[in-house]
């Protein structure tokens, strides 16, 4: 494989694979993906390499033919064709090879896959209905759409730079293979070339890219609750990320707003994106934005505040930080600017109100991370236990019984605690949840008898308790007999994590469940 400048100068050898038949550049121009039959014949594997020839890496190890790779606009994924026996399907591979998933099954001959410029769809040709036709599909495998039809063949779709059209080869006019263009939804097919007699596989075809691709200046505006517009309190740093149609990260930005909450991102590539935005003390939002003009404005609305530790969740951890700083002002010992949500240089009732109105909520996950973003459950390495009492209960259908959530803290002072219970709603139903007295600020108190959830969180802003005390009492009614079921603390869901806090640290050391027999 050799690399040269556009003018034919500065030619240099990168390396020498035996038989590459498909090559694709990453959007940022730093990497190349290619297939190589080489020593693997009759199979082919995918490789990536830096544009300077370094870091040659084999990313597939499946002993099948994988070729015709095309890199996604985000540079995080690669679509390729793979053969299974005498048929072929499409596969998506992450740029490092760690993820490998089938996009289409090899029920026919699917081939020549190519990503749309915004990354939202993949076009390919297939003979799944007898003749070869052009199809598109989303990167998650949904919305498979046939764009061409008829008793003729259509091959090798190529997207226009703006993603509005597809170029393809077809023998639809009976004159051999000719070039046609159509809209990306399959409408308005027009011929753009005369007949060719050469084998089509030997004819490279591509769209001419504009010398200066169109860009957009995005002007965004945010509203910060309980802050005065036109003052320095509105000047904040933001994290902004663009994601393509498949949710992959495209670009990252760190703008600063002016006193009116306005910022501008310049020279963004045009297309449709999700724009992820977060302030250190807010939950993230991610509206869909179409950058289709030289200048586009977006109102991101009022941000939900209360995320003191910038985890993209508002939970007992944030309340504990606020509790430690409550009543303190800038310059005083104990003041913590992370809990000063309205930026008035003091932590008080307004900050508590902002946090409590967002408590238990999460922001939109960051592009490219998935799940619930950067939040991780605290390890149970503290000294405080959440006990469910009684440890065992026996009751009858139709009768009620109470499970008490007890905090056993010993000498450890507690600022806040959150407990999340799960139970089988086919056997038990919650009647009521009653708060305890030691943590008087109830931040969350809810139950759902359809899903079998109890969510409870409370804290204190002064007179912080220690020792053993009741967090809350949950009244259950037995609705069906069972030789055994449990009421237990939830786990595995980052939005429902039992925790006990003091200041910025977890002091939670584990919990116990209740065994229930219903006769």
The 8 nearest C-alpha neighbors of each residue, nearest first, counted from 0:
[[1, 15, 14, 13, 12, 16, 2, 19],
 [0, 2, 12, 13, 11, 3, 10, 14],
 [1, 3, 11, 10, 12, 13, 0, 4],
 [4, 2, 10, 9, 7, 8, 11, 5],
 [5, 3, 8, 7, 6, 9, 10, 2],
 [4, 6, 7, 3, 8, 9, 2, 10],
 [5, 7, 4, 8, 3, 9, 10, 2],
 [8, 6, 4, 5, 3, 9, 10, 2],
 [7, 9, 4, 6, 10, 3, 5, 11],
 [10, 8, 3, 4, 11, 7, 2, 6],
 [9, 11, 3, 2, 8, 4, 1, 7],
 [12, 10, 2, 1, 3, 9, 13, 0],
 [11, 13, 1, 14, 0, 2, 10, 15],
 [12, 14, 52, 1, 0, 11, 2, 51],
 [15, 13, 0, 12, 16, 52, 1, 55],
 [14, 16, 0, 17, 13, 12, 1, 18],
 [17, 15, 18, 37, 35, 14, 19, 0],
 [16, 18, 37, 15, 19, 35, 36, 38],
 [17, 19, 35, 36, 37, 16, 20, 34],
 [20, 18, 35, 34, 21, 33, 16, 17],
 [21, 19, 34, 18, 22, 35, 67, 66],
 [20, 22, 67, 33, 34, 19, 68, 66],
 [21, 23, 33, 32, 68, 31, 20, 24],
 [24, 22, 32, 69, 31, 70, 33, 68],
 [23, 25, 31, 30, 28, 26, 32, 70],
 [24, 26, 28, 74, 30, 27, 70, 31],
 [27, 25, 72, 28, 74, 24, 73, 71],
 [26, 28, 25, 29, 74, 30, 24, 73],
 [29, 27, 25, 26, 30, 24, 50, 31],
 [28, 30, 50, 27, 49, 25, 31, 24],
 [31, 29, 49, 50, 25, 48, 28, 24],
 [30, 32, 24, 48, 47, 23, 25, 49],
 [33, 31, 47, 23, 46, 22, 24, 48],
 [34, 32, 22, 21, 46, 45, 68, 23],
 [33, 35, 45, 66, 19, 44, 21, 20],
 [36, 34, 19, 37, 43, 18, 44, 16],
 [35, 37, 43, 40, 39, 18, 42, 38],
 [36, 38, 17, 35, 39, 18, 40, 16],
 [37, 39, 40, 36, 17, 35, 43, 41],
 [38, 40, 42, 36, 37, 43, 41, 44],
 [41, 39, 42, 36, 38, 37, 43, 64],
 [40, 42, 39, 43, 36, 64, 63, 38],
 [43, 41, 64, 40, 63, 39, 62, 36],
 [44, 42, 36, 64, 65, 35, 39, 63],
 [43, 45, 65, 34, 59, 35, 64, 36],
 [46, 44, 34, 59, 33, 58, 57, 35],
 [47, 45, 57, 56, 33, 58, 32, 34],
 [48, 46, 32, 56, 31, 55, 33, 57],
 [47, 49, 55, 31, 54, 30, 52, 53],
 [50, 48, 30, 53, 52, 51, 29, 54],
 [49, 51, 30, 29, 52, 48, 31, 28],
 [50, 52, 49, 53, 13, 48, 29, 30],
 [53, 51, 13, 49, 50, 48, 14, 54],
 [52, 54, 49, 51, 55, 48, 50, 13],
 [55, 53, 48, 56, 49, 52, 47, 51],
 [54, 56, 48, 53, 47, 46, 57, 52],
 [57, 55, 47, 46, 54, 58, 48, 95],
 [56, 58, 46, 59, 45, 47, 55, 44],
 [57, 59, 96, 46, 45, 56, 95, 60],
 [60, 58, 45, 44, 57, 61, 96, 46],
 [61, 59, 62, 44, 58, 57, 63, 45],
 [60, 62, 63, 59, 44, 64, 65, 42],
 [61, 63, 42, 60, 64, 43, 44, 39],
 [64, 62, 42, 61, 65, 43, 82, 81],
 [63, 65, 43, 42, 82, 81, 66, 44],
 [66, 64, 81, 43, 80, 44, 63, 79],
 [65, 67, 34, 80, 68, 79, 21, 64],
 [66, 68, 21, 79, 80, 111, 69, 34],
 [69, 67, 79, 66, 78, 21, 77, 33],
 [68, 70, 23, 78, 77, 113, 79, 71],
 [69, 71, 77, 25, 23, 74, 76, 78],
 [70, 72, 74, 73, 76, 77, 114, 118],
 [73, 71, 26, 74, 118, 116, 70, 117],
 [74, 72, 249, 71, 75, 248, 247, 26],
 [73, 75, 71, 25, 72, 76, 26, 70],
 [74, 76, 94, 73, 93, 71, 247, 77],
 [77, 75, 93, 94, 71, 92, 74, 70],
 [78, 76, 70, 92, 91, 69, 71, 93],
 [79, 77, 91, 69, 68, 90, 92, 70],
 [80, 78, 68, 67, 90, 89, 66, 69],
 [79, 81, 89, 66, 65, 110, 88, 67],
 [82, 80, 65, 64, 87, 88, 89, 66],
 [81, 83, 87, 64, 86, 84, 63, 88],
 [82, 84, 86, 87, 85, 105, 81, 63],
 [83, 85, 86, 82, 87, 105, 63, 64],
 [84, 86, 83, 82, 87, 108, 107, 105],
 [87, 85, 107, 108, 105, 83, 84, 82],
 [86, 88, 82, 105, 108, 81, 109, 83],
 [89, 87, 105, 109, 104, 103, 81, 80],
 [90, 88, 80, 103, 102, 79, 81, 101],
 [89, 91, 101, 102, 79, 78, 100, 80],
 [92, 90, 78, 100, 77, 99, 101, 102],
 [93, 91, 99, 77, 98, 76, 96, 78],
 [94, 92, 76, 96, 98, 95, 75, 77],
 [93, 95, 76, 75, 96, 77, 92, 74],
 [94, 96, 93, 97, 58, 98, 92, 47],
 [97, 95, 58, 93, 98, 94, 92, 59],
 [96, 98, 95, 93, 99, 92, 58, 94],
 [99, 97, 93, 92, 96, 100, 95, 91],
 [100, 98, 92, 91, 97, 93, 96, 101],
 [101, 99, 91, 90, 102, 98, 92, 89],
 [102, 100, 90, 103, 89, 91, 104, 99],
 [101, 103, 90, 89, 140, 91, 100, 104],
 [104, 102, 89, 88, 101, 105, 90, 140],
 [103, 105, 88, 106, 101, 102, 89, 87],
 [106, 104, 88, 87, 86, 107, 83, 103],
 [105, 107, 104, 86, 87, 108, 127, 88],
 [108, 106, 127, 86, 105, 126, 87, 109],
 [107, 109, 87, 86, 125, 126, 110, 88],
 [110, 108, 125, 88, 87, 124, 107, 89],
 [109, 111, 124, 80, 112, 123, 108, 125],
 [110, 112, 123, 155, 67, 124, 113, 80],
 [113, 111, 123, 122, 110, 121, 79, 78],
 [112, 114, 122, 121, 69, 123, 111, 115],
 [115, 113, 121, 118, 71, 120, 116, 122],
 [114, 116, 118, 120, 117, 162, 121, 158],
 [115, 117, 118, 162, 72, 114, 160, 161],
 [118, 116, 115, 119, 243, 270, 244, 271],
 [119, 117, 115, 244, 116, 243, 72, 120],
 [118, 120, 244, 245, 117, 137, 115, 243],
 [121, 119, 137, 115, 136, 118, 114, 138],
 [120, 122, 114, 135, 136, 113, 115, 137],
 [123, 121, 135, 113, 112, 134, 156, 114],
 [124, 122, 112, 111, 134, 110, 133, 156],
 [125, 123, 133, 132, 110, 154, 109, 134],
 [126, 124, 109, 131, 108, 127, 132, 110],
 [125, 127, 131, 130, 129, 128, 108, 107],
 [126, 128, 107, 125, 129, 108, 106, 130],
 [129, 127, 126, 130, 131, 125, 132, 107],
 [130, 128, 126, 127, 131, 150, 125, 132],
 [131, 129, 126, 152, 128, 151, 132, 150],
 [130, 132, 126, 152, 125, 153, 124, 154],
 [133, 131, 153, 124, 147, 125, 152, 130],
 [132, 134, 124, 146, 147, 123, 145, 153],
 [135, 133, 145, 144, 123, 146, 122, 124],
 [134, 136, 122, 144, 121, 143, 120, 123],
 [137, 135, 143, 121, 120, 142, 140, 141],
 [136, 138, 120, 140, 141, 139, 119, 142],
 [139, 137, 140, 120, 245, 136, 121, 119],
 [138, 140, 137, 141, 102, 245, 136, 142],
 [141, 139, 137, 102, 138, 136, 142, 103],
 [140, 142, 137, 139, 143, 136, 138, 102],
 [143, 141, 136, 144, 137, 140, 135, 139],
 [142, 144, 136, 141, 135, 145, 134, 137],
 [145, 143, 135, 134, 142, 146, 136, 184],
 [144, 146, 134, 147, 133, 135, 143, 132],
 [145, 147, 185, 134, 133, 144, 184, 148],
 [148, 146, 132, 133, 145, 185, 149, 134],
 [147, 149, 132, 146, 150, 145, 151, 130],
 [150, 148, 151, 147, 130, 152, 171, 132],
 [151, 149, 130, 152, 148, 171, 129, 131],
 [150, 152, 171, 149, 170, 130, 153, 131],
 [151, 153, 131, 130, 169, 170, 132, 154],
 [154, 152, 169, 132, 131, 168, 133, 167],
 [153, 155, 168, 124, 167, 156, 169, 131],
 [156, 154, 167, 111, 124, 168, 157, 123],
 [157, 155, 167, 166, 165, 123, 154, 122],
 [156, 158, 166, 165, 167, 155, 159, 113],
 [159, 157, 165, 162, 164, 115, 166, 160],
 [158, 160, 162, 164, 161, 165, 206, 163],
 [161, 159, 162, 208, 158, 116, 206, 163],
 [160, 162, 159, 163, 116, 270, 164, 158],
 [163, 161, 159, 160, 116, 158, 164, 115],
 [164, 162, 183, 161, 182, 159, 165, 158],
 [165, 163, 182, 183, 159, 181, 162, 158],
 [164, 166, 158, 157, 181, 180, 183, 159],
 [165, 167, 180, 157, 156, 179, 158, 181],
 [168, 166, 156, 155, 179, 178, 154, 157],
 [167, 169, 178, 154, 177, 153, 176, 179],
 [170, 168, 153, 176, 171, 177, 152, 154],
 [169, 171, 176, 175, 173, 172, 152, 151],
 [170, 172, 151, 169, 173, 152, 174, 153],
 [173, 171, 174, 170, 175, 169, 177, 176],
 [174, 172, 170, 171, 175, 176, 151, 169],
 [175, 173, 172, 194, 170, 176, 177, 171],
 [174, 176, 170, 194, 173, 195, 177, 196],
 [175, 177, 170, 169, 194, 195, 168, 174],
 [178, 176, 194, 168, 169, 193, 192, 195],
 [177, 179, 168, 192, 191, 167, 190, 169],
 [180, 178, 190, 191, 189, 167, 166, 168],
 [179, 181, 166, 189, 165, 188, 167, 190],
 [182, 180, 188, 187, 165, 164, 185, 186],
 [181, 183, 164, 186, 185, 184, 163, 187],
 [182, 184, 164, 163, 185, 165, 181, 162],
 [185, 183, 182, 186, 146, 181, 164, 163],
 [186, 184, 146, 182, 183, 181, 147, 187],
 [185, 187, 182, 184, 181, 188, 183, 146],
 [188, 186, 181, 182, 189, 185, 180, 184],
 [187, 189, 181, 180, 186, 179, 190, 182],
 [190, 188, 180, 179, 181, 187, 191, 178],
 [189, 191, 179, 192, 178, 180, 188, 177],
 [190, 192, 179, 178, 189, 180, 193, 177],
 [193, 191, 178, 177, 190, 194, 179, 195],
 [194, 192, 177, 195, 191, 178, 190, 176],
 [195, 193, 177, 175, 176, 174, 196, 192],
 [196, 194, 197, 176, 177, 175, 193, 199],
 [195, 197, 198, 194, 175, 176, 199, 174],
 [196, 198, 195, 199, 201, 202, 200, 176],
 [199, 197, 200, 201, 196, 202, 195, 176],
 [198, 200, 201, 202, 197, 176, 195, 168],
 [199, 201, 198, 202, 203, 197, 155, 154],
 [202, 200, 199, 198, 203, 197, 204, 196],
 [201, 203, 199, 200, 204, 198, 197, 195],
 [204, 202, 201, 205, 200, 199, 155, 206],
 [203, 205, 202, 206, 157, 166, 167, 178],
 [206, 204, 207, 203, 157, 166, 159, 158],
 [207, 205, 159, 208, 204, 160, 157, 158],
 [206, 208, 209, 205, 160, 159, 210, 204],
 [207, 209, 206, 160, 210, 212, 159, 211],
 [210, 208, 211, 212, 207, 160, 213, 206],
 [209, 211, 212, 208, 207, 213, 160, 214],
 [210, 212, 209, 213, 208, 214, 268, 266],
 [213, 211, 209, 210, 214, 208, 268, 269],
 [214, 212, 269, 211, 268, 215, 293, 209],
 [215, 213, 268, 266, 267, 269, 293, 212],
 [214, 216, 293, 267, 266, 294, 269, 292],
 [215, 217, 265, 294, 266, 264, 293, 267],
 [216, 218, 295, 264, 263, 296, 294, 215],
 [219, 217, 263, 296, 262, 295, 297, 264],
 [220, 218, 297, 262, 261, 296, 298, 263],
 [219, 221, 261, 298, 260, 299, 297, 262],
 [222, 220, 260, 299, 300, 301, 298, 223],
 [221, 223, 301, 300, 302, 224, 260, 220],
 [222, 224, 226, 301, 302, 225, 221, 233],
 [225, 223, 226, 222, 301, 341, 302, 304],
 [226, 224, 341, 223, 227, 349, 340, 353],
 [227, 225, 341, 224, 223, 232, 228, 233],
 [228, 226, 230, 229, 225, 232, 233, 223],
 [227, 229, 259, 230, 233, 258, 226, 260],
 [228, 230, 258, 259, 227, 233, 231, 232],
 [231, 229, 232, 258, 228, 233, 227, 234],
 [230, 232, 233, 234, 258, 229, 257, 228],
 [233, 231, 230, 234, 342, 226, 227, 258],
 [232, 234, 258, 231, 260, 230, 235, 228],
 [235, 233, 256, 257, 258, 231, 232, 260],
 [236, 234, 256, 255, 233, 237, 232, 278],
 [235, 237, 255, 254, 256, 278, 253, 238],
 [238, 236, 278, 253, 254, 277, 255, 239],
 [237, 239, 253, 277, 276, 252, 278, 240],
 [240, 238, 276, 252, 275, 251, 253, 237],
 [241, 239, 251, 275, 250, 274, 252, 242],
 [242, 240, 274, 250, 249, 273, 248, 272],
 [243, 241, 248, 273, 249, 247, 246, 272],
 [242, 244, 272, 246, 245, 247, 118, 117],
 [245, 243, 119, 118, 246, 117, 272, 242],
 [244, 246, 119, 243, 247, 118, 138, 139],
 [247, 245, 242, 243, 244, 366, 248, 367],
 [248, 246, 367, 242, 243, 245, 366, 73],
 [247, 249, 242, 366, 367, 250, 241, 73],
 [248, 250, 73, 242, 241, 243, 247, 251],
 [251, 249, 241, 240, 248, 252, 242, 73],
 [250, 252, 240, 239, 241, 253, 249, 238],
 [253, 251, 239, 240, 238, 254, 250, 264],
 [252, 254, 238, 237, 239, 255, 236, 251],
 [255, 253, 237, 236, 252, 262, 256, 238],
 [256, 254, 236, 235, 237, 262, 234, 257],
 [257, 255, 262, 261, 260, 234, 235, 254],
 [256, 258, 234, 260, 259, 261, 262, 255],
 [259, 257, 229, 233, 234, 230, 260, 231],
 [258, 260, 229, 257, 228, 261, 233, 256],
 [259, 261, 256, 221, 257, 220, 233, 258],
 [262, 260, 220, 256, 257, 259, 219, 221],
 [261, 263, 256, 219, 218, 255, 254, 220],
 [264, 262, 218, 217, 219, 265, 216, 261],
 [265, 263, 217, 216, 218, 262, 266, 267],
 [264, 266, 216, 267, 263, 217, 215, 214],
 [267, 265, 214, 215, 216, 268, 264, 217],
 [266, 268, 215, 214, 265, 269, 216, 264],
 [269, 267, 214, 215, 266, 270, 213, 212],
 [268, 270, 290, 214, 291, 215, 267, 213],
 [269, 271, 290, 289, 117, 291, 272, 268],
 [270, 272, 289, 288, 290, 117, 243, 269],
 [273, 271, 243, 288, 242, 287, 274, 241],
 [272, 274, 287, 242, 286, 241, 285, 288],
 [273, 275, 241, 285, 286, 240, 272, 287],
 [276, 274, 285, 240, 239, 284, 241, 273],
 [277, 275, 239, 283, 284, 238, 285, 274],
 [278, 276, 283, 238, 237, 281, 282, 279],
 [277, 279, 237, 281, 280, 238, 236, 276],
 [280, 278, 309, 281, 277, 306, 237, 307],
 [281, 279, 306, 307, 278, 304, 305, 309],
 [282, 280, 304, 278, 306, 303, 279, 302],
 [281, 283, 362, 311, 303, 277, 361, 304],
 [282, 284, 362, 277, 363, 276, 281, 311],
 [283, 285, 276, 363, 275, 362, 286, 282],
 [284, 286, 275, 274, 273, 276, 363, 287],
 [285, 287, 273, 274, 288, 284, 275, 299],
 [288, 286, 273, 272, 274, 285, 289, 271],
 [289, 287, 272, 271, 273, 290, 286, 274],
 [288, 290, 271, 291, 270, 272, 287, 269],
 [291, 289, 269, 270, 292, 271, 215, 288],
 [290, 292, 289, 269, 270, 293, 215, 295],
 [293, 291, 294, 290, 215, 295, 269, 214],
 [292, 294, 215, 216, 214, 295, 291, 213],
 [295, 293, 216, 215, 292, 217, 296, 218],
 [296, 294, 217, 218, 216, 292, 290, 297],
 [295, 297, 218, 219, 217, 294, 298, 220],
 [298, 296, 219, 299, 218, 220, 295, 217],
 [299, 297, 220, 300, 219, 221, 296, 222],
 [298, 300, 221, 220, 297, 219, 301, 286],
 [301, 299, 298, 221, 222, 302, 220, 223],
 [300, 302, 222, 223, 221, 224, 303, 299],
 [301, 303, 223, 281, 304, 222, 300, 282],
 [304, 302, 281, 282, 357, 301, 305, 353],
 [303, 305, 281, 280, 353, 306, 302, 354],
 [306, 304, 354, 307, 280, 353, 313, 281],
 [307, 305, 280, 313, 281, 309, 308, 304],
 [306, 308, 337, 317, 280, 338, 309, 305],
 [307, 309, 310, 306, 317, 337, 280, 316],
 [310, 308, 279, 306, 311, 307, 280, 281],
 [311, 309, 374, 312, 308, 373, 306, 313],
 [312, 310, 282, 362, 309, 361, 306, 283],
 [313, 311, 361, 310, 360, 314, 306, 362],
 [314, 312, 358, 306, 359, 360, 305, 317],
 [313, 315, 316, 359, 317, 358, 312, 318],
 [314, 316, 318, 317, 319, 415, 417, 416],
 [317, 315, 319, 314, 318, 500, 320, 503],
 [318, 316, 307, 320, 319, 315, 314, 306],
 [317, 319, 315, 321, 320, 316, 322, 314],
 [318, 320, 322, 502, 316, 321, 414, 317],
 [321, 319, 502, 317, 503, 323, 318, 322],
 [322, 320, 318, 338, 324, 319, 323, 325],
 [321, 323, 460, 319, 325, 324, 320, 318],
 [324, 322, 502, 320, 321, 325, 319, 333],
 [323, 325, 334, 321, 333, 322, 327, 335],
 [326, 324, 322, 346, 327, 347, 321, 323],
 [325, 327, 347, 346, 324, 328, 345, 334],
 [328, 326, 334, 325, 324, 346, 345, 331],
 [329, 327, 345, 331, 334, 344, 330, 346],
 [328, 330, 344, 331, 334, 345, 327, 336],
 [329, 331, 328, 332, 334, 327, 333, 344],
 [332, 330, 329, 328, 334, 327, 333, 335],
 [331, 333, 334, 330, 327, 329, 328, 324],
 [332, 334, 324, 331, 335, 327, 323, 328],
 [333, 335, 324, 327, 328, 332, 331, 329],
 [336, 334, 337, 324, 338, 333, 339, 320],
 [335, 337, 339, 338, 334, 344, 329, 342],
 [336, 338, 307, 335, 339, 280, 308, 340],
 [337, 339, 321, 336, 307, 340, 335, 346],
 [340, 338, 336, 346, 342, 337, 341, 345],
 [341, 339, 350, 342, 338, 304, 305, 280],
 [340, 342, 226, 225, 339, 343, 350, 224],
 [343, 341, 339, 344, 340, 232, 226, 345],
 [342, 344, 345, 341, 339, 232, 346, 226],
 [345, 343, 329, 342, 328, 339, 346, 336],
 [344, 346, 328, 343, 327, 329, 339, 347],
 [347, 345, 325, 339, 326, 327, 350, 324],
 [348, 346, 326, 350, 349, 325, 345, 351],
 [347, 349, 351, 350, 352, 346, 325, 326],
 [350, 348, 352, 351, 347, 353, 341, 225],
 [349, 351, 353, 340, 352, 348, 347, 346],
 [350, 352, 348, 354, 349, 353, 355, 347],
 [351, 353, 349, 355, 350, 354, 348, 356],
 [354, 352, 350, 356, 351, 355, 304, 305],
 [353, 355, 305, 351, 357, 352, 356, 358],
 [354, 356, 358, 352, 357, 353, 442, 351],
 [355, 357, 353, 354, 358, 352, 303, 305],
 [358, 356, 354, 355, 360, 303, 313, 305],
 [359, 357, 355, 313, 360, 314, 356, 354],
 [358, 360, 314, 313, 357, 361, 443, 312],
 [361, 359, 358, 357, 313, 312, 362, 314],
 [362, 360, 312, 311, 282, 313, 363, 359],
 [361, 363, 283, 282, 311, 284, 364, 312],
 [362, 364, 283, 284, 285, 365, 361, 282],
 [365, 363, 372, 371, 369, 362, 366, 370],
 [364, 366, 368, 372, 367, 363, 369, 275],
 [367, 365, 248, 368, 247, 246, 242, 364],
 [366, 368, 247, 248, 369, 365, 246, 242],
 [369, 367, 365, 366, 372, 370, 364, 373],
 [370, 368, 364, 367, 372, 371, 365, 366],
 [371, 369, 372, 368, 364, 373, 365, 493],
 [370, 372, 364, 369, 374, 373, 493, 363],
 [371, 373, 364, 365, 374, 370, 368, 369],
 [374, 372, 310, 375, 371, 311, 368, 364],
 [375, 373, 310, 372, 371, 376, 493, 311],
 [374, 376, 377, 373, 493, 310, 372, 371],
 [375, 377, 493, 378, 496, 374, 491, 492],
 [378, 376, 375, 379, 505, 498, 507, 496],
 [377, 379, 380, 376, 507, 381, 508, 505],
 [380, 378, 508, 507, 509, 381, 377, 506],
 [379, 381, 508, 378, 507, 382, 506, 509],
 [382, 380, 506, 508, 507, 379, 383, 505],
 [381, 383, 508, 506, 507, 384, 408, 380],
 [384, 382, 408, 507, 508, 407, 506, 381],
 [385, 383, 509, 407, 508, 510, 406, 507],
 [384, 386, 510, 406, 405, 407, 509, 404],
 [387, 385, 405, 511, 510, 404, 384, 388],
 [386, 388, 404, 403, 512, 511, 513, 389],
 [389, 387, 390, 403, 402, 386, 404, 513],
 [388, 390, 391, 387, 392, 402, 513, 403],
 [389, 391, 513, 388, 387, 514, 512, 392],
 [392, 390, 514, 389, 513, 515, 393, 388],
 [391, 393, 515, 514, 516, 389, 394, 390],
 [392, 394, 516, 515, 517, 391, 395, 518],
 [393, 395, 517, 518, 516, 398, 392, 396],
 [396, 394, 518, 517, 398, 397, 477, 393],
 [395, 397, 477, 478, 398, 479, 480, 517],
 [396, 398, 477, 478, 395, 476, 399, 479],
 [399, 397, 395, 396, 476, 477, 394, 400],
 [400, 398, 476, 475, 477, 397, 474, 401],
 [399, 401, 475, 474, 476, 402, 398, 394],
 [402, 400, 474, 473, 475, 403, 472, 399],
 [403, 401, 473, 388, 472, 387, 474, 389],
 [402, 404, 472, 388, 387, 405, 471, 473],
 [405, 403, 387, 471, 470, 386, 469, 472],
 [406, 404, 469, 386, 468, 470, 385, 403],
 [405, 407, 385, 468, 467, 384, 408, 469],
 [408, 406, 467, 384, 383, 466, 409, 405],
 [409, 407, 383, 466, 411, 465, 467, 406],
 [408, 410, 466, 411, 407, 465, 467, 383],
 [409, 411, 465, 466, 408, 412, 464, 407],
 [412, 410, 408, 409, 465, 413, 466, 383],
 [411, 413, 465, 464, 463, 410, 501, 414],
 [414, 412, 501, 464, 415, 463, 465, 500],
 [415, 413, 501, 319, 458, 459, 500, 463],
 [416, 414, 458, 500, 457, 413, 319, 499],
 [415, 417, 499, 456, 457, 498, 500, 315],
 [418, 416, 456, 497, 498, 455, 315, 499],
 [419, 417, 497, 455, 456, 454, 420, 416],
 [418, 420, 454, 489, 488, 453, 497, 495],
 [421, 419, 488, 453, 489, 487, 452, 418],
 [420, 422, 452, 451, 487, 489, 486, 488],
 [423, 421, 486, 451, 424, 485, 452, 420],
 [422, 424, 425, 426, 451, 427, 421, 484],
 [425, 423, 451, 427, 426, 428, 448, 422],
 [424, 426, 423, 427, 479, 478, 428, 451],
 [427, 425, 479, 478, 424, 423, 477, 480],
 [426, 428, 477, 424, 478, 476, 423, 425],
 [427, 429, 476, 475, 424, 448, 430, 477],
 [430, 428, 475, 431, 474, 476, 448, 427],
 [429, 431, 474, 475, 428, 476, 432, 473],
 [432, 430, 474, 429, 473, 433, 475, 472],
 [431, 433, 473, 472, 474, 434, 471, 444],
 [432, 434, 472, 471, 473, 431, 435, 474],
 [435, 433, 471, 470, 472, 436, 432, 441],
 [434, 436, 471, 470, 469, 437, 433, 438],
 [435, 437, 439, 438, 434, 469, 470, 468],
 [436, 438, 439, 435, 464, 468, 469, 470],
 [439, 437, 458, 459, 457, 436, 440, 435],
 [438, 440, 436, 437, 441, 459, 458, 457],
 [441, 439, 458, 457, 459, 438, 442, 460],
 [440, 442, 457, 443, 439, 456, 458, 444],
 [443, 441, 457, 456, 355, 440, 358, 444],
 [442, 444, 456, 455, 441, 445, 454, 457],
 [445, 443, 455, 454, 456, 442, 441, 446],
 [446, 444, 454, 453, 443, 455, 447, 432],
 [445, 447, 453, 452, 454, 448, 429, 444],
 [446, 448, 452, 449, 450, 451, 453, 445],
 [447, 449, 451, 450, 424, 428, 446, 429],
 [448, 450, 447, 451, 424, 452, 425, 428],
 [451, 449, 448, 452, 447, 424, 423, 421],
 [452, 450, 424, 422, 448, 421, 423, 449],
 [451, 453, 421, 447, 446, 420, 450, 454],
 [452, 454, 446, 420, 419, 445, 455, 447],
 [455, 453, 419, 445, 444, 446, 418, 452],
 [456, 454, 444, 443, 418, 417, 419, 445],
 [457, 455, 417, 443, 442, 416, 441, 418],
 [456, 458, 441, 442, 440, 438, 415, 416],
 [459, 457, 415, 438, 440, 414, 416, 439],
 [458, 460, 438, 414, 461, 440, 463, 439],
 [459, 461, 322, 325, 458, 463, 462, 414],
 [462, 460, 463, 459, 322, 325, 414, 464],
 [463, 461, 464, 459, 460, 437, 414, 438],
 [462, 464, 461, 413, 414, 459, 412, 465],
 [465, 463, 413, 412, 437, 462, 466, 438],
 [466, 464, 412, 408, 411, 410, 413, 409],
 [465, 467, 409, 408, 410, 407, 468, 464],
 [468, 466, 407, 406, 408, 465, 409, 405],
 [467, 469, 406, 405, 470, 466, 437, 407],
 [470, 468, 405, 435, 471, 404, 406, 403],
 [469, 471, 435, 404, 405, 406, 434, 468],
 [472, 470, 434, 435, 404, 433, 469, 403],
 [471, 473, 403, 433, 432, 402, 404, 434],
 [474, 472, 432, 402, 401, 431, 403, 433],
 [473, 475, 401, 431, 430, 400, 429, 432],
 [476, 474, 429, 400, 399, 430, 428, 401],
 [475, 477, 399, 428, 398, 427, 397, 429],
 [478, 476, 427, 396, 397, 398, 479, 426],
 [479, 477, 396, 426, 427, 397, 476, 428],
 [480, 478, 426, 396, 477, 481, 517, 425],
 [481, 479, 517, 518, 396, 426, 482, 478],
 [480, 482, 517, 483, 516, 479, 518, 484],
 [483, 481, 516, 517, 480, 484, 518, 515],
 [482, 484, 516, 481, 515, 514, 485, 517],
 [485, 483, 515, 514, 516, 481, 486, 482],
 [486, 484, 514, 513, 515, 487, 422, 512],
 [485, 487, 422, 513, 512, 421, 420, 514],
 [488, 486, 512, 420, 421, 485, 489, 513],
 [487, 489, 420, 419, 421, 512, 490, 418],
 [490, 488, 420, 419, 421, 487, 496, 495],
 [489, 491, 492, 496, 488, 495, 497, 493],
 [490, 492, 493, 489, 496, 495, 376, 494],
 [491, 493, 495, 494, 490, 496, 489, 376],
 [494, 492, 495, 496, 376, 491, 375, 371],
 [493, 495, 492, 496, 359, 361, 312, 360],
 [496, 494, 492, 493, 419, 497, 489, 490],
 [497, 495, 493, 494, 498, 490, 376, 419],
 [496, 498, 418, 417, 419, 495, 488, 489],
 [497, 499, 417, 507, 416, 496, 500, 418],
 [498, 500, 416, 507, 506, 505, 415, 417],
 [501, 499, 505, 415, 506, 414, 319, 504],
 [500, 502, 414, 413, 504, 319, 503, 505],
 [503, 501, 320, 319, 323, 504, 500, 414],
 [502, 504, 320, 501, 319, 316, 505, 500],
 [505, 503, 502, 501, 500, 506, 316, 319],
 [504, 506, 500, 507, 499, 501, 381, 377],
 [507, 505, 381, 499, 382, 500, 383, 508],
 [508, 506, 381, 383, 499, 379, 498, 505],
 [507, 509, 381, 379, 382, 383, 380, 384],
 [510, 508, 384, 379, 507, 385, 511, 383],
 [509, 511, 385, 384, 386, 512, 488, 508],
 [510, 512, 386, 387, 385, 487, 513, 509],
 [511, 513, 487, 486, 387, 488, 485, 514],
 [514, 512, 390, 486, 391, 485, 387, 515],
 [513, 515, 391, 485, 484, 392, 390, 483],
 [516, 514, 392, 484, 483, 485, 393, 391],
 [515, 517, 483, 393, 482, 481, 394, 392],
 [518, 516, 480, 394, 395, 481, 393, 396],
 [517, 395, 480, 394, 396, 516, 481, 482]]
